Amino acid sequence: MSKVLTRNIALFGGMILAGFVCAQAAPFLRGVHGGRGPTILSAERPAVAALAVVICLAIATAIACVVGRVVNAAVGLFVLGAAVFALDSRLDGLRELVFAHPEKSAIYGMALETVVLALILLGLVIIVFSITGGFHDVEPDVDGTRPDWLTSDAALKSAGMGILVLPAVWLIAQSPMKGQAIAAVFFGAMVAGLIGRLSAPHVQPLLVFVSPVVFGAIGYVIAAVMMRTPLDDAYVGGATSAFARIMPLDYVAGSLLGVSFGLGWAKSFLHHEEVAAPAKA
């Protein structure tokens, strides 16, 4: 079996299997009015919903690790993003949240949930990178050192590109439609992954997978501060901020998918020159 065929089977088989697993968590996110989602905190039984999501994410991460071993870490995390997308696409959007929790505090609740999801996502990314060995084309810098993936200036520079998700959401998310919300995050995260990799090519890009989700939480705070009326009044009047139209799992799915795509795109711009072997005497 050729290497290309093996990679394709791993990719598409992993997406189907991981997506099926994560989709099983959707019924547990049923809201108080019978709709699904759109957040864990707004579910009828938040603790049960959180447990179901965590279990499904753990299984999907195991599948992503297998795919990452066959292909690479970015493809493994792309599979994990597809799994979260399979769950997220089955959930409702802002409309369901407005009916369940019409007060403005619901926006702060989404910010809190997004921060928690970002921490969980960081753990999952670390697991995938540890098992797959990370990016094998990340070379040392000119001094021969490899910047730390968490605390180095290069890592923070790469992670800082996650802020690009906010203008993308502001421009693209013109309605609460689920497809538009995920597309906005995907585009912003893709650009973040591309520029983050090009601006810091010598560091393992773990943080850039998570930073768009963190900046999404900041976007919720901005939306809440800008909101002058209760959430239901703002929704009915069409005055809801674009930052409030994105659900927490939209950020997780869009970030994993977009950053993986952006990092793959960046490879076409990065070229490592091999050091010539010393001539024989």
C-alpha positions in Angstrom: 0.0 0.0 0.0 1.5 3.4 -1.0 2.3 6.0 1.5 -0.2 8.4 0.0 -3.1 5.9 0.2 -2.2 5.1 3.8 -2.2 8.8 4.7 -5.6 9.3 3.1 -7.2 6.3 4.8 -5.8 7.5 8.1 -7.1 11.1 7.5 -10.6 10.3 6.3 -11.1 7.2 8.4 -10.0 9.2 11.5 -12.3 12.1 10.7 -15.3 9.7 10.2 -14.6 7.7 13.4 -13.7 10.7 15.6 -16.7 12.7 14.3 -19.0 9.8 15.0 -17.7 9.6 18.6 -18.1 13.3 19.3 -21.5 13.5 17.8 -22.7 11.1 20.6 -22.3 14.0 23.1 -24.9 16.2 21.4 -28.0 14.7 23.1 -26.4 15.4 26.5 -26.3 19.2 25.7 -30.1 19.4 25.5 -31.2 22.8 26.8 -34.1 23.7 29.2 -36.4 24.4 26.3 -35.6 21.1 24.5 -33.1 22.5 22.0 -29.5 21.2 21.8 -26.9 23.5 23.2 -25.6 25.9 22.4 -23.3 25.8 25.4 -22.4 23.4 28.1 -23.5 25.8 30.9 -26.9 26.3 29.3 -27.6 22.6 29.1 -30.4 21.1 31.3 -27.7 19.2 33.2 -24.4 21.0 32.8 -22.4 18.5 34.8 -23.6 15.6 32.7 -23.1 17.6 29.5 -19.5 18.5 30.5 -18.7 14.9 31.4 -20.0 13.6 28.0 -18.0 16.2 26.1 -14.8 15.5 28.0 -15.2 11.7 27.4 -15.9 12.1 23.7 -13.0 14.5 23.3 -10.7 12.1 25.1 -11.6 9.3 22.7 -11.3 11.6 19.7 -7.9 12.7 20.9 -6.7 9.1 21.0 -7.9 8.7 17.4 -6.1 12.0 16.5 -2.9 10.7 18.0 -3.1 7.6 15.8 -3.6 9.7 12.7 -0.8 12.0 13.8 1.6 9.1 14.1 0.7 8.0 10.6 0.8 11.5 9.0 1.8 14.4 11.3 0.7 16.4 14.3 -1.2 19.0 12.3 -3.3 16.4 10.5 -4.0 14.7 13.8 -5.3 18.0 15.3 -7.3 18.6 12.1 -9.0 15.3 12.7 -9.7 16.4 16.3 -11.1 19.7 14.9 -13.4 17.7 12.5 -14.6 15.7 15.5 -15.5 18.8 17.4 -17.2 20.2 14.3 -19.3 17.1 14.1 -20.6 17.8 17.6 -20.9 21.6 17.2 -22.8 21.4 13.9 -25.6 19.5 15.8 -26.0 22.2 18.4 -28.2 25.3 18.3 -26.8 28.9 18.2 -27.4 32.2 19.9 -31.2 32.0 19.5 -31.5 29.1 21.8 -29.3 30.8 24.4 -31.3 34.0 24.3 -34.5 32.1 25.1 -32.9 30.1 27.9 -30.9 32.9 29.4 -32.1 36.4 28.3 -29.9 38.3 30.7 -26.5 39.8 29.7 -24.7 37.7 32.2 -25.0 34.8 29.8 -22.3 36.4 27.7 -19.9 36.3 30.6 -20.9 32.7 31.1 -19.8 31.9 27.6 -16.5 33.7 28.2 -15.9 31.5 31.3 -16.8 28.3 29.4 -14.5 29.3 26.6 -11.6 29.8 28.9 -12.2 26.3 30.4 -12.4 24.8 27.0 -9.1 26.6 26.0 -7.4 24.9 29.0 -8.8 21.5 28.0 -7.7 22.1 24.4 -4.2 23.0 25.5 -4.0 19.6 27.4 -5.2 17.8 24.3 -2.7 19.6 22.0 0.1 18.7 24.4 -0.9 15.1 24.3 -1.1 15.0 20.5 2.3 16.7 20.1 3.9 14.5 22.7 2.7 11.2 21.1 3.3 12.3 17.5 6.6 13.9 18.2 5.5 17.4 17.0 6.5 19.0 13.8 9.6 17.3 12.4 10.4 20.2 10.1 10.9 22.8 12.9 14.6 23.5 12.8 16.8 25.2 15.5 17.5 28.9 15.2 20.8 30.5 14.0 22.3 29.8 17.4 21.4 26.2 17.3 18.8 26.4 20.1 15.1 25.4 20.1 12.8 28.0 21.8 10.6 26.7 24.5 7.0 26.1 23.2 5.4 27.7 26.2 7.6 30.5 27.7 9.9 31.7 24.9 9.4 35.0 23.0 8.9 33.1 19.8 6.1 31.0 21.3 4.3 34.1 22.6 4.8 35.8 19.3 3.2 32.9 17.5 0.3 32.7 20.0 -0.3 36.4 19.7 -1.4 35.9 16.1 -4.6 34.4 17.6 -5.9 37.9 18.0 -6.6 37.8 14.2 -9.7 35.8 14.9 -11.4 38.9 16.3 -11.4 41.0 13.2 -12.4 37.9 11.2 -15.4 37.4 13.4 -16.3 41.0 13.3 -16.3 41.1 9.5 -17.7 37.7 8.7 -20.2 36.8 11.5 -23.0 39.0 10.3 -25.7 36.6 11.5 -26.0 33.9 14.2 -26.0 31.1 11.6 -23.8 28.2 12.7 -22.0 27.9 9.3 -21.2 31.5 9.2 -19.9 31.5 12.8 -17.5 28.5 12.2 -16.4 30.0 8.9 -15.4 33.2 10.6 -13.4 31.4 13.3 -11.8 29.1 10.7 -10.7 32.0 8.5 -9.2 34.0 11.4 -7.5 30.9 12.8 -6.1 29.9 9.4 -4.4 33.3 9.0 -3.2 33.1 12.7 -1.6 29.7 12.0 0.0 30.9 8.8 1.5 34.1 10.2 2.2 32.6 13.5 4.3 29.9 11.9 6.1 32.3 9.5 6.9 34.8 12.3 8.2 32.1 14.6 9.5 29.2 12.5 11.8 27.7 15.1 9.3 26.9 17.8 6.8 24.1 18.1 3.4 25.8 17.4 1.3 24.4 20.3 0.0 27.7 21.6 -1.3 29.0 18.3 -3.9 26.2 18.3 -5.3 27.5 21.6 -4.8 31.3 21.4 -7.8 32.0 19.0 -10.0 30.3 21.6 -8.6 32.5 24.3 -9.1 35.7 22.3 -12.6 34.5 21.6 -13.2 34.7 25.4 -11.9 38.2 25.3 -14.4 38.9 22.5 -17.3 37.9 24.7 -16.2 40.3 27.4 -16.0 43.1 24.7 -19.5 42.2 23.6 -20.9 42.2 27.1 -19.3 45.6 27.9 -20.7 47.1 24.6 -24.2 45.7 25.3 -26.5 48.3 26.8 -29.7 46.2 27.0 -30.6 42.7 28.1 -29.5 40.0 25.7 -33.0 39.2 24.5 -33.7 42.8 23.7 -30.4 43.1 21.8 -31.1 39.9 19.9 -34.6 41.0 18.8 -33.4 44.5 17.9 -30.6 43.1 15.8 -28.0 44.9 18.0 -26.1 41.8 19.2 -22.4 42.1 18.8 -20.7 39.8 16.3 -18.5 38.6 19.1 -21.6 37.2 20.9 -22.8 35.3 17.8 -20.0 32.7 18.1 -20.5 29.8 20.5 -17.7 28.4 22.6 -17.5 25.1 20.6 -17.4 27.2 17.4 -14.1 28.6 18.6 -12.7 25.2 19.4 -13.7 23.5 16.1 -12.8 26.5 14.0 -9.4 27.0 15.7 -8.3 23.4 15.3 -9.4 23.2 11.7 -8.1 26.7 10.7 -4.8 26.6 12.5 -4.0 23.2 11.1 -4.8 24.4 7.6 -2.7 27.6 8.1 0.3 25.7 9.4 0.1 23.4 6.4 0.0 26.4 4.1 3.0 27.9 5.8 5.1 24.9 4.8 5.1 26.1 1.2 6.9 29.3 2.3 9.5 27.8 4.6 12.6 26.2 3.2 15.4 24.7 5.2 18.8 24.8 3.6 20.8 21.7 4.2 24.3 22.3 5.5 26.9 21.1 3.0 29.1 18.3 4.2 32.8 19.2 4.7 35.0 18.3 1.8 37.4 15.4 2.2 41.1 16.4 2.8 
